[in-house]
Amino acid sequence: MYHPADVSRAGVMSLEFWLRCRASLARALGLDMTHSQTRYGEELARILQPGVRWLELGCGHQVIPDMFTPRERQRAWVEGASLFVGVDVDPAIAAHPLLRLRAKALGGALPFPDASFDVVSSNMVAEHLPDPRRVLEDVHRVLRPGGKFVFHTPNYLYYLIAIASWTPEWLKKWLILRLERRAPVDVFPAFYRINTERRIRELARETGFRVERLSCVGSGGSFMLLGPIGLAELFVLKALQSLAGGRLQSNLIAVLEREG
C-alpha cells in the first residue's frame, strides 16, 4: 500500500514525465509555445517609456503573473513611470504589490481628468465588459493625444473560448479550477463583445483610435496537466498556428493609439 507521501511523489513524477514529453513533441512540431502573457509583457515593455503616466484598468492583484514576467522586471516598469494608478472594483486591488495609487472605479466612469495618462493597459479584462464601446470612449478621454491603450484578451474564434461562451458559469469555474488551478473567486462573467480582430478594429475606428498593432497569439494550451491529452492538444495548437493566418489562436493583444 502506498503511503500518502509516496502517492503525491508518484503524481509529481508522472506530471514531470508528461511535461517533458510535451516539450519534446512541441520542439519536433516546430510549435511556438510562448505564452500570450509573456508576449503581453513584451508589448508593455516596448510601450512603457521612462516617465510615462500609466493607468492599469481592472488591475486586480497583479500586472502579469510572475511566472510569465518576473516581479522585479514589472517593478522596474513601475519605478520608471512618473505615475502609476490601478483601478478596479475587485477587493483584490488591496493586495496588489506594485500599486502606488488605487481607485475603486470601472471603465466607463473613470474618475480622472481628460488627457491624464500616456498609457492605459488592461490584462484579461476586455472579455468581461458588457459595454466595451463606452469603456473605449472613456479610455480615449483620459489618454493624451498619441497615448496608447494596450490590452490582452481571449480570442472568441478560438475553439475553447467559443465553447466557454455557451458553458454555464458553475461548470466553467469547476473546469478552470482543474485545468488552470485558478480559484473560482478569480473567474468572472464574460461577454466577449470585443473579442475578435474584426470587432476590435470596428470599435477602435468608431471611438477615435488607430490600431497600431493587433496580434493573434497562442497561450501554450489548456490541457498540459492531463498527460496524453496534453500531447494530443499540441497537434491542434499546431494546426491553429497554421490555419487562417493564425487568426484562430487563443488570445489577442491590441495596441490602440488615440488620434486627435
Beta strands, then each sheet from edge to edge (+ up, - down):
strand 1: 53-57
strand 2: 83-87
strand 3: 101-103
strand 4: 117-123
strand 5: 143-154
strand 6: 209-217
strand 7: 251-258
sheet 1: 3+ 2+ 1+ 4+ 5+ 7- 6+
end
